[in-house]
Amino acid sequence: MMFHKRLIELKIAITVMICMVAASATAKADTKHLSTKTLRSMARAYLAFGKYEKAQTFAGRALQQAKSEETDVGELALCLIDMGTVCGYEGSLSRASEYLEEGVSLQKKALNNNHPYVAQTLRLLCDVYRRQGDLQGAETVLSEAVLITLDHCNVESKEMAPFILEAANLKYDMGQFDAALCNYQKALDIFQESYGATHLMTANVLDKMARLYLEQNDTQQASSLMQESLTIKKRIFGRYHPSLIDSWLEMARICRHQGQIERCEYYLAKSQETASQSRNAITMARVYEQTKQIRNEGLVAAAISTSLIH
């Protein structure tokens, strides 16, 4: 069973790599005759490998072509949604929300207001709103997305798991930690049952749970969950990959709170080096800012600890 899962993962990785090679070769040639669907596929392939600049190039080209050629409403909606997704990964949240808002509006026209694809786009929009600090807006679109999804499947299904996870993220940002933990555990159970203990979706939930436990000062549980997540992600992405940056930063934060300063700096250095190699200004600025915050958090924690001793 485990061999079968690893074989599937390998096939997926090879498929994505082939897409990237094709994209790289095509980029050197004249790409104006490629369909918007092909351009979007290239963008998604680069996005999967953390090549955000390349992903934006192809997603932008697909969107521009869709507008100039008066593509049908459904395809234009997908071009807008893909562009919004890339901007979301890059951290350009205002642009992401604009593209996703326009995309989901057209998607409703092309399909219908109650289509599962509409629910998925609303979930993406919820994530962007939440990261912008618009928790009310995030809650509104997530509620709409959940109602749509529940019309097509039950709450225990794997289709519901991403929405349960997003609900947990929203509860966390609202400071409702008990409700967040309950939702994280529910999402984790569904992902593990549906995809296995070594799937990327499982690792992503473990990340979020570790962050919550750290917020509650349970550094031991937080560290255990993050180590488990990093083991899964390194098996999927390798030792150095932009998709690992947030996990390294969270591990650095945990180590700092545990007083493991050298270990903390080790993870911070990996995060900064990988961010620099990505050549993405937004990612580099975010990592630099979080590095400062993590170091300051350590100083505050040390000061509190010292005052308690005296």
N, C-alpha and C positions, 0 to 999 in steps of 0.2 A: 504493500500500500504506500509506504513512504517513498519507495523507488518510483512508483507510478507518479506521485505528486511532484517529485523532483524532475522527472522526465517532462511533465507538462510545463513546469516552470522554465526548463531549459528550452523547450520548443517556443514558448512565448518570447523568451529573451532573444533567441535566434531570429524569430520573425520580426521583432522590433529593430534589431540590428540590420536586417536586410532592408527594411523600410528606410533606415537612416542612410545606408550606403546608396540606395536609389535616390534619395533626396539630395545627397551630396553630389552625386554625378549629374543629376538633373539641374542643380543650381548653377553648374558651370555652363549649361547649355541654355537655349532659348526656352523659357518656361511659360511664355504667354499663351501657349495652346493647351496647357494642362487644365483639366477641369477643376472647379472649386472643390469638389470632393477629394480629388487627389492632393491638392494643396493643403487641405485641412488634415488629411491623413499624415502628410509630412510634418505639419505643425505638431500634431499629437505625438508622433514618433520622437521628435526632438524634445518635446515637453516631458516625455517619459524618462529621458536621460538627463533632465535638468538643464538642457540647452535652451534657456529661455529666450535669448536673443534670436537664435535661429527660428525658434517656434513662433515668435512674434512676427518675424519676416514673412513666413509662409502663411500664417493666419491673417496677417494684414493684406497680403497679396490676394488671398482668397476673398476677403471681404471687399476689397477694391474692385476685383473682377466681378463679383456678384452684383455690385451696385451698377457698374458700367454696362453690364450685359443684360440688365433687367431680369435677373434670375428669378425663378418662382419664389413665392413668399416663404415656403418651408426651408429651402436651401439658404436663402438670405438670413433667415432666423438662426440657422445652425452656424453660419459664418460669424454672426454677431456673438453668439453664445461661446463659440470657440475662442474668439478674440477676447471676450470678457474673462474666460477661464485663464488664458495666458496672462492677462494683466493681473488677475488675482494671485497667480503663482509668483509673479514678479513683485507683488506688493503695491502695485499701482491701483489702489482700491477705488478711487473716484472714477477712473476710467473703466474699471471692471464693472462697477455698479451701473454705469451708463450703458455699456454694451449689453449687459445681462437684462436690464430693464427693457431695452428696445427689443432684444432677442425674444424674451418670453412673451412680450406683447404680440409680436408677429407669429410666434409659435402657436399662440392661442387661436389666431385667425386661420393658420394653416391646418391645424388639427382640431382641437376643441378645448374648452376651458378645463375639462376634466380628464385630459389625457395624461398617462403616467410620465411621458417625456416632459410635460409642463411641470409636473411635480418635482422632477429632478432638477430642472432649471431654477425653480423657486428655492430649492434647497441650496444650490450654489449661491443664489442671491442672498439667502439668509446668512451664509457664512461671511460674505463680503460686508453686509450691514453690521453684523456682530463685530467684526474686526475693525470697522469704522467707529464703533461705540454706539451705534444706533440700535439699542437692544429692543426697543419697542417695534421698530420696523422689521427687525429680524424675527421677532415673535409672530408678527402678523403674517409674513410670507411663509414662515414655517408651518403655522397652523393651517393655512390654505393648502400647502403641500401635503401635509399629513392627512387631511380630509380626503384629498384626491386619491392618495395611495391606498387608504383604507377602503375605498370603493372597489379596488381591484385585488386586494389581498388582505390577509388577516395580520394582526399585530405581531404574531409569532414568526412570520415569514422572513426569509433573508432579504426580500425586497424592502422590508420596513427597517432593517438594521441601520442603514445610513441615516435615516431620519431620526431614529432613536439616539444615535451618536450625536447628531447635530443638536438635538434637544438637550443632551447632556452638556455639550459645550456652552449652550445658551444659559442653562441653569448655573453652570460654574461661573460664568461672567456676571450673573445676577447675584452671586454670593450664596446660592442655595446648594450647598455642598452635599447634603444628604440626598437630595433629589438627583443631583448630578451623578453621584456615585451609583445610585440605583440604576439609572439609565445606562451608565458606562458598563456596569456588570451585565445588564440585559443585552446590550449590543455585543459585548465580548462573547457571551454564551452563544449567540446566534452565529457570529462570524466563525467561532471555533467549530461549531457543529456543521456549518455549511461549507467552510473552506479549509479548515484545519488549523492547527496551532502554530504553523510556521508561515501563515499567509500575511501579506503586507497589511491587510485590513486589521488583522489581529494585532499586529505590532503597533499600528496607529492608535488603537484603543488603549493599549498598554501605556503608551506615551502620555495620553490624557489622564489616565488613572494615576500615574506616577506624579504628574503635576499636582493633582488634587491632594494626594497624600502628603506631598511636600508642603502644601498650603496649610495642612493640619499638623505640621511638624513631625510627621512620621517618616523620618529620613530613611530608616531601614527598609520599610516597605516600598518607598519611592525608588530607592536604589535598586532593589531586587527587580521591580517591574521594568525599570529603564534598561537594566542589563539584559533582561530577557528580550526586550524590544530591539536593542542594538544587535543582538545575536541574530535575530531574524532578518533585520535590514541589511546587515553586512553580507549575509548569505545571498540576498537578492541583488544588492547593488554593488557589492565589493567594499573594500576598506575605505575608499575615499570617493564620495559622491555628494553633490549638492543636497540630495534628499536626506542626508544624514545630519545636516547642519543643525536643525532645530533639536534633534535628539542629543547631539553633543552639547549644545547650550544648556539643555535641561539637566544633563548629567553633570556639567560644570557647576550649575546652581546647587545641585544636591551635594556634590563634593565640598563646595564652599561652606554650606551649612553644617556639614560634618567635620569641618576643620581640616579637610584634606586639601591644603592649598596647592601643593605641587600637582596633584591629580586634577584639580580644577583648572589650573593654567594649561595643563596638557590638552584638555578638551577645548579650552578657549582658543589655543593656538591652532588646533585642527580646524575649528570653525572658521577662523579668520583666514587661514591659508586657502581653504576650499572656496570661501566666498570671493577671495581675491582672484582665484583662477577662473571663476565664473564670469568675471568682468561685468557683472551686473551692478550698477551703481546703487540701486535701491537695496539689493541684498547686502552689499558691503556696508552701507550706512546702517541698516538694521542690525547686522551682526556687531558692528562697532558700538552701537548704542546699548545693545543688550549686554555686551561685554562689560561696559562701564557699570551698568545696573547690577550685574552679578557681583562684581568686585565691591561695590558699595553695600550690597546686601550682606556680604561677608563681614564687612567692617561693623555694620549695625548689629549683626548677630553676635560678633565678638564683644562689642561694647555691652550688650545686654547681659551676656554670660558673665563678664567681669563684674558688673554691678551686682549681680545676684550672689556671687562668691563673697563679695565684701559686705 
